[in-house]
Amino acid sequence: MSAGYEVAVRAEAALGEGPTWDPVGGRLLWIDILGSRVHTYEPGSGRRTVRVTGQHVGAVKPRVGGGLVLNLRDGVALLDPDDTFRWLHHEPVPGRRANDAAVAPDGALWAGTMRYDEAPGGGSLSRITGDGAAHTVLDDVTISNGTGWSPDGRLMYYVDTPTRRVDVFDHRDGRISGRRTLAVVEDGAGFPDGLTVDADGCVWVALWDGAAVRRYTPGGDLDRVVALPVPRPTACAFGGPDLTDLYVTTAATGLAAPPPLAGSLLVVPGAGHGAAQPAFAG
């Protein structure tokens, strides 16, 4: 087990999530889902910004050519470089909200949803392309969470949190098949949440109620545990100019006595070697 974390941004996010490195802006994007806020952090200067979204936001990703794509409660929206907001795929469903999302190697957004009451089977994972076309890839999902691809794009990793599993699919031309289990998080160790895949093809997954981030090899072996000072780390991503620093978002929601750093953005310098992530092609 290893530690070595630092505090990147001391914050009080209710449900910090979705760290994503924006190489063009030299900044980390992250969100507070329940606070309806998009945060940016520039490690080089320490500059921070906060934007209120007006409704719960599940994920934010950079776009090709500038601007952002947002996975929002009522659908997927675009924020242009001039701050113009417009819906790309508007599909409000009462009692449902957006959750984690990821950009595939081809530039499509794979956007997850879940019910506010976490009803089994109430969520989904959909593939959204730049023209606004949406295709449901997985239904019968409860809490759609971490999604990521192997460096060669041939495998997709996925978490539906209550299953306690990290699953892996074969991926080709925007389609997935051959679902199987990469790893199971044992009882008492927390629940798998957000994930990222490094340059070696290893899967790093944050453990909600597990106070740690784990790394699994492509063969499913647990080979590293990063202990953290908060019970609810939510997601992780590599950032910095060389993609060697592991950023971890955290949550305070649901804790009777949140520890001081719950809701902050943490970083583990020199944790590994991240893989460059594509921007949304839309």
N, C-alpha and C positions, 0 to 999 in steps of 0.2 A: 504494500500500500504506500502511496506517495501523496504528498501535499504540495506546498509551495505556491498556494494561491495568493493573489493580491486583490485589493479592492480597486476596480477600474472606475466605477461610478457608485458612490454611496447614494442610494435611493430608497424610496418606500413604495415600490410598485406592489399592487395587490397581487397581480399575476404576470410577472415579467416572463417574456417568452421570445422565441424566434430570432436569436442573434444571427446576423448575416453580414459578412464583410462586403463592403462596396469598394472595389479597388480603384475605381475612377475618382471617387470622392475622398479616398483614404480615410474612411470612416466605418464605424460599426453601426448598423441599424438594429434596433430591437424595439419591443413593444411592451405595453402593459395592457393585456386583453381587457380586464374588467375596468381599468381606468380610462379606456378608449384613447390611448396615447401612443404616438410613434416617437421614439427617441433616436437621436443620433449622437455618436461620441467619436471624436477625432483624437486618437491616442497621441499623435504627434504634438498637438497644441493644447489638448485638454478641452477643446471647445465642445459644448453640448447644445443641442436644441431639443425642444419638445413641441409636438404638434397634436392638438386634440382632433380626433376623427369624427366625433358626433355620434358614433355607435361603436359597439364592441368590435375590436379588430383582432383577427387571429394570426395574421402574418403580414410582413412587408418585405418586398424584394426590389432590387434595382432593375431598371428596364434598359434595353439596348437604346442608345441615343439619349438617355437621361430620363429623369422622372422615376416614379415608383408605381408598383402594382400592389394593391391592398386586398387581402382576403377579409372581407367585412361580414358583419352579421347577415346583411341582406344580399350578398353576392360579391363579385369581384369587380373592383374599380381601378381606374387609372388616375394618377396624379401627374400632370405634365410638368416640365421644367418651369413653366410660368405660373405654376400653382393652380392651373385649371383642373377641376375635378369632373370626371365623367364615369358613368357605369359602363363596364365592358360586358358583364353578364349579371343581370339583375334578377334574382330569384328568391325573394323573401319567403320564409316558411315560419309560421308562428311556432315559438318554442324552440327554435333551432338557431345556432350561431356558428360562426366560422371558428376553426381552430388552426392547427399548424398547416403549413404549405411549403412546397419546394419547387425549384425550377429544374426541369429535366435537361439532359444534354442537348435536346433539340430546341430548347427555349420555351417549351410549354410549361404552364403552371399546373402542378398537381395540388389541388386545394381540398383540405379536409373540413368536415363539419361534425357537430355533435349536438345532442339535445341539452338544453339547460338543466334538465332533471337527470341527465346521464342515462336515460332509458336505453336498455339493450337494443341494438339494431337501429337506433334512431339517427345515426350519422352515416356519412359516405365519404368516398374519395373520388374526386372528379378531375379530369384533364381539361384544362382551358387553354385554347390557342389564341394567338394574337388577334384573330378576327372575331373573337367572342364566342366561338363554338365551344360547347361543353358536352363532354361525354362522361357518364358515370362509369368509373372503372371498378370500384368496389362498393357494394351496398351491404346492409346488415353489419355495419360498423357501429361500435358504441362510442369510443373516444378516439377519433382519428388523430394520430400524432406523428412522431418522427418519420420522415421519408427521405431517402437519399439513394444515390447511385454509385456503383463501383467506378473506379477511374476510367475503365474502358467502356462504361455505359451498358454493359451486358447484364448486370444484375441490379435489381432494385430492392432496397431494404425498407421495411415498414413496421410500424408499431400501432396496434390497437390496444391502448393501455391496459384495460382490464384482463386481457388474455395473459398478461405477464410475459409475452413473447416478443422477440425481435424476429420477424419473418423475412424470408428472402424469396424473390421471384426472378425468373428469367425475364429479361426486358429486350424488346426489339421493336423498332418503328412505332414507339408509343403504345405498345401493347405489352401486357404482362401475362405470365403463365407459370405453371409449375410451383405453386406456393408450397413452401416448406419452412421448417423452423431452423433458424440460425442459433438462437440461444433462448433459454428460459431463465427469468429472474426468480430465484427461489423465495418462498415465503419468508417474511421478516426482513428482506433486503430492499424493500421498496417496489415501486412499479416503473416500468420503462416509460419514458416520456419522449422528449426530442432527441434527435441523433444527428451525427455528421459522419462522413466517411473521409478518411485521410488518404494521403498519396500512396500509402502502402496497401490500401484496400481494407484497412481495419475500421471497424464500426465503433464509434464512441457514443454512448447513450447516457443521458441524465436519468437519475433514479429519484422520482418523486417519493417522498417519505423514506428515502434511502441515504440522504446526506452524502452522495457520492456521484461521480461519473465513472463509468466503466468503459474499458476498451476490449472489444472482442476481435479476434483474428478472423480472416475470411473463412476459416474452418470451424468457427464457433467457439474457440478456446478463449477463456478469460485470461488476459495477460497483463492487465494493469487496472488499478483502482485508484482514483484521485479522491481523497477524503475532503469534504467541504464543511464549513462552519454553520451550515443551514440545513434543515431537514428536507426542504423542498426545492432542490435544483430542478429546473424545468427543461432546459435545452442547452446545446453547446455548438460552437462553430469556431473554426480557426480564422484568425485575422492577423493584421499587421502586414508590413511590406513584404515579408518573407513567408507569411502564412504559418508561423510557428507558435503563435500564442493562442491558447484555447480560452475563448470567452464563454462564460456560463451565466445564464439568466436564472433568477430565483423568484420564489413566491412567498408572500406572507399570508395570503388568504387561507382561512380555515384553521389557523393556528391560535390556540388560546393565549399563548404568550410568545409571540414571534421573537426570535433572537435578534440582536442588533443589526445583522447584515441581511436578514430576510427581506427580499424585494430589491436588493442591490445587484449590480452587474459585477461579477468577479472575473478574474483572468488568471490563468496559469501560464506564466511566461515560459517559452521554450518547451512546451509540452510535447510537440511532435511536428509533423510536416503535413499541413493541410493541402487539399486539392483545390484548385481554382474552381469557383462555382459560376455557371453561366448566368447571364442576365435574362430577364423575361423578354421574349421577342414579340413585343406588342406595344 
